[in-house]
Amino acid sequence: MWTLEKSIIIDRPVEEVYEYGSNPALWYQWYAGLSEPKNMSGEGEAGTKADFTYTMMGMHMPITVEVIENKQSGMGYSWKGEVSGSITSHQHWAYMREGRGTKVSYTEAYEMPNSLLRKVADKLIIRKLLDNAMEQTFKNLKDVCEAKKISA
């Protein structure tokens, strides 16, 4: 299992960024490579499940995301989820007040499918691609949140 960590400062109140960022119905708008949800049960609270397709290197990988935790935590919010299917991972997103803005932090421990590992023999390439995808994901989230009034 590999671990990936990222964080970014978004010039928007924590409540707005959290509401938008933790809503599974809207993830496809900013999460690089993720499709719109299908078969969604719930509205983002713990226990919510949804099916997605994650696209990487031209491969369309079906995944299911289950929300494990979605709550206020200290000066911000905490979201935890488990991904199963073609990719297995545990994600933690933290949305914390940072001045008048929001610091979004992300940690993911994941395993890649053997089919992808066979296609790309060098695991370092896959790690770099995943890192780049998350950089784009964070840029997308920041751009959307700062560009206009967001509504979840």
Sequence and secondary structure as in RCSB ss.txt:
>XXXX:A:sequence
MWTLEKSIIIDRPVEEVYEYGSNPALWYQWYAGLSEPKNMSGEGEAGTKADFTYTMMGMHMPITVEVIENKQSGM
GYSWKGEVSGSITSHQHWAYMREGRGTKVSYTEAYEMPNSLLRKVADKLIIRKLLDNAMEQTFKNLKDVCEAKKI
SA
>XXXX:A:secstr
 EEEEEEEEESS HHHHHHHHT GGGGGGTSTTB   EEEESSSSTT EEEEEEEETTEEEEEEEEEEEEEEETT
EEEEEEEEEESSEEEEEEEEEEETTEEEEEEEEEEE  HHHHHHS  HHHHHHHHHHHHHHHHHHHHHHHHHS  
  
